[in-house]
Amino acid sequence: MLFHVLTLYDELIEEYKKTGVIGRAVTAGHIDINPVQIRDYTLDKHGNVDDYPYGGGAGMVMMPQPVCDCVDAVKDGKDTKVVFFTPRGRVFNSEIAKEYAKYDELILLCGHFEGIDERAIEIISPDEISMGDYIITGGHIAAMCFMDSVSRYVDGVLGNNESSEEESFENGLLEYEQYTRPYEFRGRKVPDILLSGHHKNIEKYKKERSLEVTKLHRPDLLEDEQN
């Protein structure tokens, strides 16, 4: 899978593509990330990509020209799917991540300042995605979260398929608690069932704990399942 990340902070995306699971996936050729600097496409003689909003208001708004020209250049005549990160979009989750993992190529459009001129959004007609009900400083942060989640469902990115299958939200529940050595730490012991070697009982225990953890911390997930 190839991610084109259209942003004003391409240097952060360059560093991100070298890091951890993502870095190993890029090195192995399972995914690739192409940071694209939107500022390179502005026709403004001072290199500006933003201006004051009509009607007043705090902050600056990204102008439509550099955004549209940048998207056009990256598409290069192809009908590549564009994803735009915005509070009004579909709230991102694991199921949506799986949908996007089926694509061979995606363009991730990252807004900054107070957003992007609405005419650019109308012209580009992207999928609109929200990473949650909170404010962040720019779409590049959302893009990194998006790529991290989507990449986990791309073949070869994770060495062990169970790594994704057993994680939180994969079965509608939170993941069970995890333990490692030492067996006892500050008076607290690892549950003995995990040391029993009885795989069927361990699997049953993990499912029971997953349900209990969800009831305690995210009961809304169980309500969603029932609805």
C-alpha positions as CSV (number, residue, x, y, z in Angstrom):
1,M,0.0,0.0,0.0
2,L,1.2,3.5,-0.8
3,F,0.1,6.5,1.3
4,H,0.6,10.0,-0.1
5,V,0.5,12.4,2.8
6,L,-0.2,16.0,1.7
7,T,0.9,18.3,4.5
8,L,2.8,21.3,5.7
9,Y,4.9,19.1,8.0
10,D,6.4,16.7,5.6
11,E,9.6,16.4,7.7
12,L,7.6,14.9,10.5
13,I,6.1,12.3,8.1
14,E,9.6,11.5,6.9
15,E,10.7,10.7,10.4
16,Y,7.5,8.7,11.1
17,K,8.1,6.4,8.1
18,K,11.4,5.3,9.6
19,T,10.0,4.4,13.0
20,G,9.0,1.1,14.7
21,V,6.5,-1.2,13.0
22,I,5.9,1.3,10.2
23,G,9.6,1.7,9.5
24,R,10.1,-2.0,9.3
25,A,7.0,-2.4,7.0
26,V,8.4,0.4,4.7
27,T,11.9,-1.3,4.6
28,A,10.3,-4.7,3.8
29,G,8.2,-3.2,1.0
30,H,4.8,-3.9,2.5
31,I,3.8,-0.2,2.6
32,D,5.3,3.0,1.4
33,I,4.8,6.6,2.5
34,N,5.2,9.6,0.2
35,P,5.2,12.9,2.1
36,V,4.2,15.8,-0.1
37,Q,4.7,19.5,0.9
38,I,1.6,21.4,0.0
39,R,3.5,24.7,0.1
40,D,5.5,23.6,-3.0
41,Y,2.3,24.1,-5.1
42,T,1.3,27.6,-4.1
43,L,1.4,30.4,-6.7
44,D,1.7,33.1,-4.0
45,K,4.9,34.9,-4.5
46,H,5.6,34.9,-0.8
47,G,5.0,31.2,-0.5
48,N,1.8,31.5,1.5
49,V,-0.8,28.8,1.6
50,D,-3.2,30.5,4.0
51,D,-5.1,33.7,4.3
52,Y,-7.6,35.5,6.6
53,P,-11.1,34.0,6.5
54,Y,-13.9,36.0,4.9
55,G,-16.5,37.1,7.5
56,G,-13.8,37.4,10.2
57,G,-12.9,35.0,12.9
58,A,-9.8,33.8,14.6
59,G,-7.0,32.0,12.8
60,M,-6.1,31.5,9.1
61,V,-7.6,29.3,6.4
62,M,-5.7,27.3,3.8
63,M,-6.4,28.7,0.3
64,P,-8.0,26.4,-2.3
65,Q,-5.4,26.9,-5.0
66,P,-2.3,25.1,-3.5
67,V,-4.5,22.4,-2.0
68,C,-6.3,21.5,-5.3
69,D,-3.1,21.8,-7.4
70,C,-1.3,19.5,-4.9
71,V,-4.0,16.9,-5.1
72,D,-4.2,17.1,-8.9
73,A,-0.4,16.6,-9.1
74,V,-0.3,13.6,-6.9
75,K,-3.3,12.0,-8.6
76,D,-1.7,12.5,-12.0
77,G,-4.8,11.7,-13.8
78,K,-5.7,8.6,-11.7
79,D,-8.8,8.2,-9.6
80,T,-7.0,7.8,-6.3
81,K,-9.1,7.9,-3.2
82,V,-8.5,11.0,-1.1
83,V,-9.1,11.0,2.7
84,F,-9.5,14.3,4.5
85,F,-9.3,14.6,8.3
86,T,-12.0,16.8,9.7
87,P,-14.2,16.8,12.9
88,R,-17.3,16.4,10.7
89,G,-16.2,13.1,9.2
90,R,-17.0,9.5,10.1
91,V,-15.5,8.7,13.4
92,F,-12.6,6.3,12.8
93,N,-12.5,2.8,14.2
94,S,-11.1,-0.6,13.4
95,E,-13.8,-1.6,10.9
96,I,-13.1,1.6,8.9
97,A,-9.3,0.8,9.1
98,K,-10.0,-2.6,7.5
99,E,-12.0,-0.9,4.7
100,Y,-9.1,1.3,3.7
101,A,-6.5,-1.5,4.1
102,K,-8.0,-3.0,0.9
103,Y,-6.8,-0.1,-1.2
104,D,-3.4,-0.1,-3.0
105,E,-3.0,3.6,-2.8
106,L,-4.5,6.5,-0.8
107,I,-4.0,10.2,-0.6
108,L,-4.2,11.7,2.9
109,L,-5.1,15.4,2.9
110,C,-4.0,17.2,6.1
111,G,-5.6,20.5,7.0
112,H,-3.9,23.1,9.2
113,F,-4.7,26.4,10.9
114,E,-8.5,26.8,10.9
115,G,-9.1,24.3,8.1
116,I,-9.3,24.4,4.3
117,D,-11.4,26.6,2.1
118,E,-14.7,24.8,1.6
119,R,-14.4,25.1,-2.2
120,A,-11.4,22.9,-2.3
121,I,-13.2,20.3,-0.3
122,E,-16.2,20.5,-2.8
123,I,-13.8,20.1,-5.8
124,I,-11.7,17.3,-4.3
125,S,-14.8,15.5,-2.8
126,P,-12.7,13.4,-0.3
127,D,-13.8,10.8,2.2
128,E,-14.1,12.8,5.4
129,I,-12.7,11.1,8.5
130,S,-12.6,12.2,12.2
131,M,-10.1,10.7,14.6
132,G,-12.3,11.6,17.5
133,D,-14.0,14.4,19.4
134,Y,-11.0,16.4,20.3
135,I,-8.8,19.1,18.9
136,I,-5.2,18.6,17.5
137,T,-2.8,21.0,15.9
138,G,-2.9,19.6,12.4
139,G,-4.1,16.8,10.1
140,H,-0.6,15.3,10.0
141,I,-1.1,13.9,13.5
142,A,-4.4,12.3,12.4
143,A,-2.7,11.0,9.3
144,M,0.0,9.2,11.4
145,C,-2.7,7.6,13.6
146,F,-4.7,6.6,10.5
147,M,-1.7,5.0,8.7
148,D,-0.6,3.2,11.9
149,S,-4.0,1.6,12.2
150,V,-4.7,0.8,8.6
151,S,-1.2,-0.6,8.0
152,R,-1.8,-3.3,10.7
153,Y,-4.3,-4.9,8.3
154,V,-2.0,-4.9,5.3
155,D,-0.5,-8.3,4.6
156,G,3.0,-8.7,5.9
157,V,3.1,-5.7,8.2
158,L,2.6,-7.6,11.4
159,G,4.7,-10.7,11.7
160,N,2.0,-12.7,13.6
161,N,-1.6,-12.5,12.4
162,E,-2.8,-13.1,16.0
163,S,-1.2,-9.8,17.0
164,S,-4.1,-8.0,15.3
165,E,-6.8,-10.6,15.8
166,E,-6.5,-10.5,19.6
167,E,-6.2,-6.8,20.2
168,S,-8.8,-4.4,21.6
169,F,-11.9,-3.8,19.4
170,E,-11.3,-6.8,17.1
171,N,-14.2,-8.7,18.6
172,G,-16.1,-5.7,19.8
173,L,-14.4,-5.9,23.3
174,L,-11.3,-4.6,25.0
175,E,-8.3,-6.8,25.3
176,Y,-7.7,-8.8,28.4
177,E,-4.9,-7.7,30.8
178,Q,-1.3,-8.6,30.0
179,Y,1.5,-9.9,32.3
180,T,5.2,-10.7,32.0
181,R,8.1,-11.5,34.3
182,P,8.6,-11.4,37.2
183,Y,5.9,-13.8,38.5
184,E,5.5,-11.6,41.7
185,F,6.0,-7.8,41.8
186,R,5.4,-5.7,44.9
187,G,3.2,-8.4,46.3
188,R,1.1,-8.8,43.1
189,K,1.2,-12.2,41.3
190,V,0.5,-13.2,37.8
191,P,-2.8,-15.1,37.6
192,D,-1.9,-18.8,38.0
193,I,-4.1,-19.9,35.1
194,L,-1.7,-18.2,32.7
195,L,1.2,-20.4,33.9
196,S,-0.9,-23.6,33.8
197,G,0.0,-24.6,30.2
198,H,-3.6,-25.6,29.7
199,H,-4.4,-23.8,26.5
200,K,-8.1,-24.3,26.5
201,N,-8.5,-23.0,30.0
202,I,-6.2,-20.1,29.3
203,E,-8.3,-19.2,26.2
204,K,-11.5,-19.3,28.2
205,Y,-9.9,-17.1,31.0
206,K,-8.8,-14.5,28.4
207,K,-12.3,-14.3,26.9
208,E,-13.9,-13.9,30.3
209,R,-11.4,-11.2,31.3
210,S,-11.9,-9.4,28.0
211,L,-15.6,-9.2,28.8
212,E,-15.0,-8.0,32.4
213,V,-12.5,-5.4,31.3
214,T,-15.0,-4.1,28.7
215,K,-17.8,-4.0,31.3
216,L,-15.6,-2.0,33.7
217,H,-13.9,0.5,31.3
218,R,-16.1,0.7,28.2
219,P,-19.7,-0.5,28.8
220,D,-20.8,1.5,25.8
221,L,-19.1,-1.1,23.6
222,L,-21.4,-3.7,24.9
223,E,-24.4,-1.4,24.5
224,D,-23.4,-0.9,20.8
225,E,-23.2,-4.6,20.3
226,Q,-26.7,-5.1,21.7
227,N,-28.1,-2.4,19.5
